[in-house]
Amino acid sequence: MCYDYSKLNEDIHSIAKNYNIIETFSIGKSVMNKEIPCLKIGAGEKKLLLSGAYHGLEYLTSAFLIKFLTNYAYHIKANHLPESKFFSKVTLYVVPMVNPDGVDIAVNGLDITNPYHRRLISMVGIHSFNNVWQANVRGVDLNHNYDAKWQMTVEKPSPSKYGGEYIESEPETRAVVDFIRNENFDMLLAFHSQGREIYYDFDGMTGKRSEEIAKKLSEESGYAVCCPTGTASFGGCKDWFIKEFGKEGFTVEIGSGKNPLPMKMLDNIYEENEKLIFCAMTEI
């Protein structure tokens, strides 16, 4: 079983029905006009953004974020500790699937009715997309489309690493950037897969406590604290957040193996990263 946009919306509908403490809304639309959903919970002054599925094959990050949010809401509603103490101190925003078009291509393939079908096959030169597709439906890698040492990693639309024609060329990227600017978040966690690593800097820049907090996140999750190299070191959402605001931003690479990570890994990944998120909420 995989986790596509349809499954995400089913889960969001269920969460909204069962927990009136969660607000749901859209931060924008994808190239294919899919709403990019966000879920909000909490009444605190501090704002923490959790986001996932920037890449098509990394849909397990979406499943994890939805599972975390569901369990978090359950414990708050039941007035359990430590969850209930966070509700009044931290407002949590969750954007579980930044790249809904890319996830659907990675999970379900590129349907012939898709208006980008012929164009992508012609540009990319492949016919099977299920096990390779990380980009959006225009072949742009969304985590290389931000204004953070933006550059062309590859020169044309591709399953991954193509940064787009220009900075923030994609509606998904612009939706995230506009949302972050409007909400003035105190901290950001961008979830990717895989590697069991935590990245906390960009081009030598960090927030005031980034390294200290990264080490605490590492202690809770068992993930290694790393400084990214190569193509992982620029163009991403976390990179832009650090550069733009000078605040604590982290990329969390969940699990280990080869993308797409199997859904059977969700329980183990949840256990590791639930503690990591609670640590971030404490540190914020």
Secondary structure, DSSP 8 states (H G I E B T S, - for coil): ----HHHHHHHHHHHHHH-TTEEEEEEEE-TT--EEEEEEE---SEEEEEE--SSGGGTHHHHHHHHHHHHHHHHHHTT-TTHHHHHTTEEEEEE--S-HHHHHHHHH---TTSTTHHHHHHHH--S--TTT--S-TTS--GGG-SSSS---SSSS--SS----SSTT-SHHHHHHHHHHHHHT-SEEEEEEESSSEEE--BTTB--TTHHHHHHHHHHHH--EEE---GGGGSSSHHHHHHHHH-SEEEEEEES-SSSS--GGGHHHHHHHHHHHHHHHHHH-
